[in-house]
């Protein structure tokens, strides 16, 4: 893990009687050989240095590293040709910048990335490695200067977390809520001024990054409400395309999608989203033609930086997208800082306007989702898009995601397995057609995880992480998977970026809580879970996790209240079976368990194991666990970190099941 680690340097008081300071040292692992002399010199000077030299296995990685960053007297960042492309180093530098504790150094003469060039950089290219050298004394002076500066106003720690099961945006073994509730919740809180509770997510420095932008939903001016999907689909495609440019910070769909009002105050919207620019627009379809208007607005002043109207035949609508994306990127990024690898057309795109129309219709139906009917309609729309253009990679990925979501809700293990097999074909088609599109790899990773093939899921998720750094749902899915397999360093890196991109996305905060919960850091889990509920009171499995936290910390009555409020029926019954047995006697618990078995059958085997383990019925729990493995119950991917299974954890049969799944006890 680049630049995130924990070794407290040793040494006496600093030379000259100066105060002994605690430093966080951020660098790219590729530069470690060159970084070590500087770290040793700082330690010899008497300062305590946090770096990744002695980090072992990621134990307590999340709380330790976050605490080190937030408490450091100075954050020393070593910029180089490799570190400027490291999202970990950038994230650590962001914390230092926002806390006014940043000391930027250049190892090889490289300029810092955009957003960090307002700080004077000390070029240590010619440093001879000696503590007495003038360059090193300049570094020491810079550290002393920032450590004595007043802290940034409102500077507080950043939460960490995750986002479950990307293809369905639903955690494994949980029910689903309306996906558009993510947008409704954000909009309601924004209009009510309810963002104060988590204003710590966006600091003033974030809003001053010149290359940050939010793409708001385009307005449908056709006068036909059934064409809303097309206008919003245009905006979503532009958001996706721009997010692939690593020189841009693009606000996520759930957050930006919450601002749909025609008369919204652009300065207020930009402030709430933590961006410096807004891309707004509209679309009007008439008799085979479309008029698209787009305008780029400065978030600080509310003035337009650029605007243009495009009158084209519907067949040319995709060319307009490319033109808008190119113009926006050119306006936000200086020529010297351009991402030469970026193209103003997303991987897996189509050149067929009718296929695109079917695709965005399917996307709109999927976002409305949460019911079998709307997901079936979305699937039909994606099939139409593929029938028009068999090489439409994005449509194949969307088809895989939708099939996985449908499978998640099917109580029949046999039917769910068939749906996932079909989805697997689509995911592999998507990757074959567009190997650089994150969506296909994310869908493949989820499906492999669902089939308990952890070794195959791991590289798929890792590739989606590398390709999807601008996509909050994909990052959140990576975080969930990483937490499930105990890789909390990777989970933290992914979820931190997801939070930054989509600060009003309730699912991101739900997953942030899931990551901390999986790490058994229950205090850290509560804040993001409560934020998720504030954004969307119907967000799935949040009450279940809060109930589990209450249960394992000894407050059974509070646990029951949370379980009773949980929208997911499966999670609700499982929790009530545990708590009712403790509060009202065995018969009450058995009644809830009977409902669980009747309503979900073998589709709830993993939840049955949790209940039996909490009842202390070890032998039946182990037998049910082995049956869940036999039937490939996807819930087993949670078993490695699930505290409700702790009564089974020392049992050889339990350990054997974990090994079969690819997890450790």
N, C-alpha and C positions, 0 to 999 in steps of 0.2 A: 504494500500500500504506500503510495507516494506521500512522503512528508507528514504522515500522521502516525505518531508513535510516542513512546514514553521512555525516555531515560533521563533521570535527573542527574545533571552534571555534578561533579564533586569539586571541591576546592575551598579555599579560605575566603577571606574578605577580598573584594576587588582591589586592584592596585590603586594607590593614592587615597585609600580610605573611602571610596565611593560605595554607595549602597549595593548590596548583592541583589541582583534582579533575577526574576524567573522569565526565561525566554522560550518562545515556541519557534522551532526552526523548520521551515517548509521548503522542500526541494523535490526534484524529480529523482527517483531511485537511480536512473541512468547516470546522474551526476554525483553519486555518493562518494566516489573516490576523491573528486575535487572538493566536495563539501566537508569531508572529515577534518582537514587541517583547520578550517575556519571554526568548526564546532569545538575542536580541542583547544584552540586559542581562546575562544570565549569562555570555556570552562577554566582554563588556566588563569584567565583574568579574574575568576572568582564568581562568575555567574552560573546559575543552574539552567541547563539547557534541556528542553524536551525535544526529542527527535525519535526516529523509528529504529534506531540501532539495536535495541534490546527487546523489541516487541515480540512476544511469543504467543502464537496461536490465536490472537485476537481476543484473549480473555479480558473482559471488562473494557473492551476497546471503545465502545460508544461513550459511556460516561466519562472515562478517563481522558480521552482525546478532546471531547467537547469542553470538559472542565479546564484542561490545559489551555485551550485556545481562548476561552472566555476570561481566564484569570491571569494570563501572561502579561507581564509588564511591557513586553514588546514582542511583535510577531515578525521575525526576520525571514524574508522571502528571497530565495536565490533564483532569479530569473535566468533562463538560458533558452537555447533553441528548442530543447525538449520540454522544459517546464512550462513555457508559455502555452503549450497545447495540452497540459495536464489539467483536467477539471478538478482534481483534488487540490492541486496547488492553487488554482484560481479560487476555489471555495475558501481555502484557508486564508489566502490573501484578502478575500472579501471581508472575512471576520476581522482581520487586523485593520483593514481600511475603515470599516464601519465603527470600530472601537477607537479609532485614532491612535493605533499602536503599531502601524505598519512601518517597517524599515526595509525598503527594497534595495536589493543588490543585483548587479549584473555579472554573471560568471564569465560570459564570452562576448560582451558588448551588445547583446540582444536588447531591444526595447521591450518594455512590459507590454502586455496586451491592452486593448482598449478598455477604458474604465480604471486604469491604474497609472496613466501617464501624467496625471497632475502632480505626482509626487517625484521629488528629486531622487534619482537613482545613483547609487555609488557604484562605479565601475571598478571591480576588483580584478580585472583581467591581468593586470601587471603586479598584483600582490605577490611578494616573495615568500609568503607563508610564515613570516616572522611577526610575533606580537608587537615588536617595537617599531614596525614599519608605519609610515605616515598613513597609508590606506587603512590599516587596521585601526589606528587611532581615530580616523574619521568614522569608521563603523561604530566604535565604542561611543563616540560623541553623539552620533545619530540615535543610538539606543537610549542613551541618557536623556536626550531631548524629548523623545516620544513618551518615555516612561513617566516623565514629569508633567506631560500635557494633561489638561482636564479630559475626562472621558466623554465620549459622544453622548448627547442627551438621549435618554430613553434606551441606551444600549443595554440589551438583555440577552440571555442565551437563546439560541435558535433550537427549536424542537427537531426531533428526528423521527422517521417513521416509514410507512410503506403502503402499497396499493395492490390488493389481491387480484389474482387471476385475470390477467389482461384481457383475454378473449371475451369474457363475459362481464368484466368489471365486477365480479362477484367472488368472494372468497370460496374456497373449496368447502363443500358440505354446508353451505349457507343458502338462505333464500335470497331473492332478488327484490330490489325496490326500483321504482321508476327511474331510469337513468337520467331523464331530463330534470329530475328533482335536484340534481347537482347544480343546474343552472338556476332553477327557481329559488333554491335556498340562497345562492349567492346574490341574486338580484334583490330578494326580499331584505336580506341583511344590509346590503349596500344602501338601499333606499331608506332603510330605517336608521342608518347610522350605527348599525350593530357591529362594525368592524373593530371597535375600540378594544375588544377583548383579546384580539390577537394582532394588534398593530405592530407588535414586536417582530412580526414576520418580514416587514418591509421597513428598512431604515431610509432616512433621507438620502443617504449616499446612493442607495440602489436606484432611486428615482432620477438621479442625475446622470446615469449612464446614457450617453447620447445614442447608443445603438440599440436601445431597448424599445420594443413595440408590442402593442396589443392589437390584434385584428378583431374588431367588433363584428357581430352578425350583420350582414348586408340586409337592407330593407327590401321587401318585395313591393314594387310599385305597380304591379300588373292589375291590381284590383281583384285578384283571385287568390283567396287564402290557400288554395290547394297548390299554389306555386311557391309558397314560403320555403319549401325544402330546397328549391333551386338556388334562391338568393343566399340562403344560409350555407348551402353546399359550396358555393363559390368562395365564400369567406373561409370556410374550413380548409379547402384545398390550398388557398393562399397561405393560411396559417401553417399548414403542414410543410409547404414548399419553403417558406421563409425560415422555419425552425430548423431546417437541414443545413442552413448556413451558420457555421460555428462562430462567425463574427457577430451574430445577432442574438439578442436575448428576447425570445418571443413568448409572451404570456400564454398560458394554456387555455384550452377550449372551455373548460368548466368555469373558469374565472371570467374570461372575457365574454363568454356567452351570457353571463348574467345581466349584461348591460344592453338592453334591447330598445329602450325608449328613444323615440326620435329626437326628443328635446333634451337629452341628457347633457349635463354640464361637462364638457370635454376635459376641463382642467381637474374637476373632481374625480372623474372616471380614471384619468391617468394617475392621479395621486393614490386612489384606492388600489389600483392594479400595480403600482410601483414601477411605472414605465414612463419614458420621456416622449413617446410618440403613440398616436392612435391611427390605425388605418380603418377608414369608414367607407361605406359605399351603398349602392342600391342597384337593383336589376329590374328591368321592365321587359316582359316578353309580349310581343304582338306579331301574329301572323308570320311565324318562321324567322323573326328577327329578334334581337335583344339589344337593349340599350343599357350599358353598364357604366356607372359613374363611380369613381374612386377618388378619395382625397386623403392625404397624409397630413395630420394635424399635430402641431407642437403642443405637447401636454402641459407645458408651463404657461404659455401665453394664450392658448386656444386658437391661435392663428394657423391658417393653412400654409403648409410648406410646398404642397403640390396638389393639383387636382386635374382630372381629365375625364372626359366622357367618350365612350366608345360605342358607335352604332355599327353593329355587325350582323351578318346572317348567323343563325344559331350554329351552323356548322363551324363557324370561326371562333366560337366562345372560348375554346381552349387556348388559342393563340393570344387572346386578350389576357387570360390569366398569366401567361408567360411574360407579357409586356408589363403588366402591373407589378409582378413580383420583381422583375429586373429593375424597374424604375425605383421601387421602394428600397431595394437593397443598395442601389447606387446612391440614393439620397442619404442613407444612414451610415454608410461605410466609406471611409476615405480610400482613395486609389491605392495607397501604400499598404493598407490593411486588408485588402480584398482576399476572400477565400477562393483561390483559383480552382479548387476542386468542385465548387458549388455550381449547379445548373439551375436555371429558373424553371425547372420542370421536375417534379418528384419522381423517384424511381417507381416503376410499375404503373406509370400513367397510360392513358389511352389517347389516340388521336380521333376517336369516333365520338361525336357529340351526343349521339343517342345512347351510347354505352355509358358515357359520363352522366347523362340525365338519370338513367336507371340506377347507377351507382349512388349518386347523392340522394336519390329517393330512398334507397335501401338504408343509407346511413341515417337519414332522418327517422325512419321507422325503427331502426335499432335503438336510437337514442331515446325514443318514446318508450321503448321496451319494458320488459318486466312481465309480459304476458306471452302465452304461447301464440296468440293470434298475431300480435305485432311482429314478433320474431319470425314467424312463418312468412309474413308478408315481406319482411326485410330479406329473408333468404330467397324468395321468389324474385325480388328486384335484383339481387346480386346475380342470380342465375340468368336473368335477362341481359344484364350487362356483359356477362361472359359469353352468352350466345351471340351478342353483337361483336365482341372482340375477345376471342379465346386467349389472347396474349395479355389481357388486362390484369397485371399482377396484383394491383391494389384490390380489385374485385375478388380475386381468389383468396387473398388474405382476409378480407371482410367476410367472405363466405365461411372460411374456417372458424373465425371468431364467433359468428352467429350460430353455427352448428354446435360449437362447444358450449355456448350459453344455453341452448335448448337442451343439450345433454345434461347440463348441471341440474336442470329442474325435473328431469325425468326420473320417477321413482323406480322404473324398471331398469335393473342393471344391464339386462340383455339389450334393450333398446338404446340405452345410453352408450353402450359399447359400440353398437352399429353406427350411431351418430358420430362418435369420436373417430371411428375408422374413416368415415367419409370426410370428416374435417381434416384428418391427417393427410389425405390425398390433396386437398385444397391447399393446405399449408405448404406442402412440398412443391406443388405447382407454383405457388407464389414465389418461393425461394428460387426455383429454377428460372422463372421468368424475370425476376428482379432480385438478384442476390444482394444488392446494396439497400434493399428496403427493410427497415426494422420490423415492420408489421408481420411479415411472413415468419421471421425467426422467433418473434414473440409468441405467435400462435403455435408454432412447432414446440417451443419450450413448454408452453402451458399444457399442450396435449400429451407430451412425454411425461410431464409431472403428473397429470391426471391418471396416466397408465402406470404410475409408480416406477417409471424408467428414469431415475435420477441421473445416472451417468450420461444419458442422451439429452436430458433437459438442460444440464449445466452449460454445455457449449452453445446451445441455441439461445439461452437467456443472455449469456455473455456477449454473443454477437449482437443481439438486439440492444444491449446496453451501449455497445460501441457505436452503433448506427443511430440510436434513438436518444441522444443526449438532449435533444430539444423537445422530446415527447413525454409529457408528465405521466400519462397512463402506462406507457411502456416502462419508464423508470420505476414507477410504483410496483409494477408486476415483478420486475427484477428484485426489488427490495423484499417483496413478500417471499419469493422463492429463496433468496439468499438467507433470510431469517429462518425459514423452515429447515434449511440444511445446516444452520448454525454459523453461517458466514456473516457475522454482524458488521464487520468492516465494510464489506461490499453493500450490505443492506443500508447502512448509514449513508454511504456515499451516494447511492441511488436516490434515497428518499429525500435527502437534503436538497438535491437538485430539483426533484419533483415539486417540493414545497415552494422553492424559489420561482419555478415556472408557473405554478398554478395555485396561488395563495388563497383562493376561495373555493377550492375543490374539496368537498367533504370526504370523498373517498380517499384522497391523498392523506388526510389527517387520520381517517380510520386506519389506514395501513401504517401510518406512523405509530399509532398506538399498538398495532399488531406486532411491529418490530420490537418495540420496547417490552411488550408483554412476552414475546418469545424469548427475549433475553432475561426474563424474570425481573426486570426493572420496573416494578409496578408503579412506583411514584412517578417515573418519567412517562409512563403510558397514559396516565389520567388526563394530562393537559391536552394532548392532541385528540383524545377520544371525546372529551367534553367540547372541544372546538368543532369536531365533526358534527356533533348533535346540534350545536348552535347554528351551524350552516344548514343542516338538514335533519330535523328531528326524526325522520323516518329512515335514516341511513342504516342499512342492514349490518348486523352483527356487532354494532358498537355496544349496545346494551348487554349482549352476551359476554363480551370481553370484560366490561365493567363488572358484570355479575361474577365472572370467574375471579377477578381481582378481589372482590369483596369476599368471595367464598374462601379463597386460599389464605386470606388475611384474617379470617375468623368472624366476619360479619354476615352471618347466614341470612338474616332478615333483609339486609340491604341487597344481598345477592338475589333473593327471590323477587324483590321489587324490580330489579333490572331485567331479570329473565321474563317476568310478566309483561314488560314493555317492549321486548324484542320483536321486531316485525317478522323475522324468519321463524316460521312455525316449528321447523325441525330443531333449531337452536333453543327455542322457547321451551318445548317439551322436555328436551334433555336437561335443561337447567332446573325446571320445576320438579322433575323426577328426583333430582338430587336434594334440592332444598326442602321439598315437602316431606320427604322421608325423615329429615332431621327435625323439622319444625312440628310436624303433625303425626308422625309415626310411619311405620313401614307400609301400611295399607295405602296411605295417601300417595306415597312415592310409587308404589306398584301400579296405582291407577293411572298416573301420568306415563309411566313406562309402557303400559298396555296401549295407551293412545299413540305413543310414538311408534310402537311396532305395528299397530293396525294401520296407521296413516302412511307410514314410509317403508314398512317391510324391510327387506334386505338393503334398501337404499339408505337406511339409517344405522347400519351395523357399527360404524365407528362411534356414533353417539351412544349406542347401547354399551359399548366397551367402556366409555367414560363414566356412564352411570353406574355400571357394575363395579368398576374400580373404586368409585367414591363410596359405594355401599359396603366395600370391603369384601365383596364376593370374588375372590381372586381366581378360583378355578373357572367359574362360568365366564369371567372377563377374558381370561386367556383363551378359552375355547372360542369365544365370539371374535376375538382378535384374529385368531388363525383362520376363521371362516371369512373374515373381512379381507385377509390377504389372499385367500383362495379366489374370492370374487373380485379382487383388484379394486377394493373400495378406495377411492381417491383421497378420502379423509386421512388415510394412514400417513400421508406426507407430513401431517402435523405432529405425529407421534413422538418425534425426536425431542421436541421442546414443550409439549403439552403438560402443564403441571397437574392436570386432573388424572393423568396416568402415572403419577409418581408412585402410587401403591404397587404398581406392577414393575417398576423400573429395574429392580434387582433380580427379577425372575429370569432364569435362563431362557425360557420360552419367549418372553418379551424381547430379550436381546436378540434372539434368533430371528424374530420377525423384522426387527429394525435392520439387521444385517441383510436380510432378503430384499428389503426396500432400498438399501443403500444409505441408511442413516446410522448414527451412533447413539448409544444409550446415554 
